[in-house]
Amino acid sequence: MKVYTSEKIRNVVLLGHGSCGKTTLVEAMAYSTGIINRQGKVEEGNTISDYDKEEQKRLFSISTTVVPIEYDGIKINFLDTPGYFDFVGEVEEAMAVADAAVIVVSAKSGLEVGVIKAWEFCEKHNLPRIFFVTDMDLDNASYREVVDQLTEEFGKRIAPFHMPIRENEKFVGFVNIVKMAGRKFTNGSNYEECEIPDYNKENLSKFREVLLEAVAETSEELMEKYFDGEEFTQQEISQALRTNVIDGSIVPVLIGSGINAQGTTMLMQAIDKYFPDPTKTKISGKNTNTDEIFEADYDPKKPFSARVFKTIADPFIGKFSLFKVCSGVLTSDVSLYNVNKDTDEKINKIYVLRGKDQMEVSELHAGDIGALGRLSETVTGDTLATKANPVKYDPIEVSTPYTYMRYKTKNKGDDDKVSQALSKLMDEDLTLKVVNDKENRQTLLYAIGDQQIDVALSKLLSRYKVEIEIMKPRVPYRETIRKKVSVRGKHKKQSGGHGQYGDVLIEFEPSGDLEKDFVFEEKIFGGSVPKNYFPAVEKGIAECVLKGPMAGYPVVGIKATLVDGSYHPVDSSEMAFKLATILAFKQGFMEASPVLLEPIVSLKVLVPDKFTGDIMGDLNKKRGRVLGMNPVQGKQEIIADIPLSELYGYSTDLRSMTGGIGEYSYEFSRYEQAPSDVQQRVIEENAKEEESDS
């Protein structure tokens, strides 16, 4: 592949709802530009983007794929992202390096939740964007409806640049609304000029009005002219569009058919004309030597620096670190330094990836996207620079995973293999996490949703030949007591030679502090228990609070006071007093009105207004207490306290209630006494589990 200078590069992320046609559109552009001589299909598993076996099996994108396409002297790095919400981490990685976005909308499905989320991503990252309405070849495609929906949802920034021309109910061309000229497709995306059909003129005037209104909104001068009924010149329209698409105040709507490769040329022309090259965008890091801000701004003349935004750890194509050059020019003789890890990295060849294909290049300029193979220490989010200019960029922000499952290795002896395999999956996907919950004797796999966990399990088996079983996680309950009791524990054994003798009288009562597991005091008078056995008594209690007598959960909030006891000058020992204490604890705990405490979390749910009633009703059913609501960016944030146990499966519940638009997060708040029916159920479940484990 040719080497491109910074101003000849466009980094464009493709966004949209799941299965809306993003991968098909990339395939169509690759076909239109001659990269491939036959257009692949998602259903046939032969597209450039979806090369992973899981993607081919499931017929949708799971990972972000970079597909560079050369068009008319520029290089467009397309970042084809997954549309399904479980794989949002992949989208967030792509957003970190994109300079603009194409939001793909299916003319058949119209405005879907994924389109709204894509818009929100662009707003958050301040990216210019274009809507591309695909599937125009389908019988039930309605462009007018799509434009109406987009305008209603996103306001007067929506500017239709095209409208379809149909003959015998077939999509055969389009009207360029900016130039007021007809275009008829000849072969694929090629076209010839044609007259605008009469039946188009009614809708054309409406769309032209929407476009002119969007242009008028860009300046007071044009607004005045618009209200005075004066016509805009072609130059005024073009200039306003060029300036305002880049700043996001105008969002063009283009049309085509991915499957028939129609409209791809116009899309690439628009990307060239309206989207910024990397030098028009800003990025800054910090020089770790001087603590000064380094304004990189994709300037090829500054010292080299780059940020790794994605890792591929595929056993078939190897390990690659994908990066975007933030400043300077990368050549193979540059000595790379990983600023985050404080280590040198050796590079052999510089690659540009197109799907799974690796193309070697001699150098990469600022703003371009490339890949390096087999970097030993580098992970996603790390900065690569030179020791002379050790710049560090902010880490890539990805969503926090809140869905989790408990897992066990299926085959004994596979623990290390599973651990290494999961580690590789987590290198690739930052929203996948493993947590070893020693307290509850379980290992947890965290993800954005159930589908992501399912894909992870499938990858473990197909890629690494290991299996894990997933099950409902144990909730981290706690056990405590509600009243004061006094209990004697005596351990006495005689079996020839020295015997064992320990005798304690301990008062157990609530300490009032659920943050601490226990408080130990002694009030021994007259030496009934010698001082040297006090630590053994405390050790016995410390051992007991790890696994409570009620249901095997950790004990909190108890005070144990050693008040009396007896000893034998020969047979007493630390072990005997520890065992006597354990006997006293088990009996005393069960006599002191034991209760289970359940973890309560502070939950935040962000949804559009229309869903608030459903959400609050559902939270009430789940024993939640709604504490209030805050307006946040045109949505409502519902704040509630809810038992953690009730949030199992909440990701799926929320999606089904809100069509996927709802978001939630939570953090631990405190422990509260669980209702008696919950206590009873948990005790029974744990007894069954102990039985099956033994």
WOBEL-V828078 format. One line per field, one symbol per residue. ss: DSSP state (@ for helix, = for strand, . for the rest). A space follows every 50 residues. Layout:
ss->???
//
This chain:
ss->.....@@@=======......@@@@@@@@@@@.........@@@...... ..@@@@@@......=======..=======....@@@@@@@@@@@....= ======......@@@@@@@@@@@@@..=======........@@@@@@@@ @@@@@@@===.======..=======....=======..=====...@@@ @@@@@@@@@@@@@@@@...@@@@@@@@......@@@@@@@@@@@@@.... =====.=....=.@@@@@@@@@@@...@@@...====.....===..... ....==========...==========.===....===....===....= ====..=====.===...=====.........====..=.==........ ..=======.....@@@@@@@@@@@@@@....=====@@@.======..@ @@@@@@@@@@@@@@...====......====...=========......= ==========.......=====........@@@@@@@@@@@@@@...... ....=..=========.....=.@@@@@@@@@@@@@@@@@@..======= =======.@@@@@@@@@@@@@...========..=========@@@@..@ @@@@@@@@....===========..@@@@@@@@@@@@@@@@@@.
//
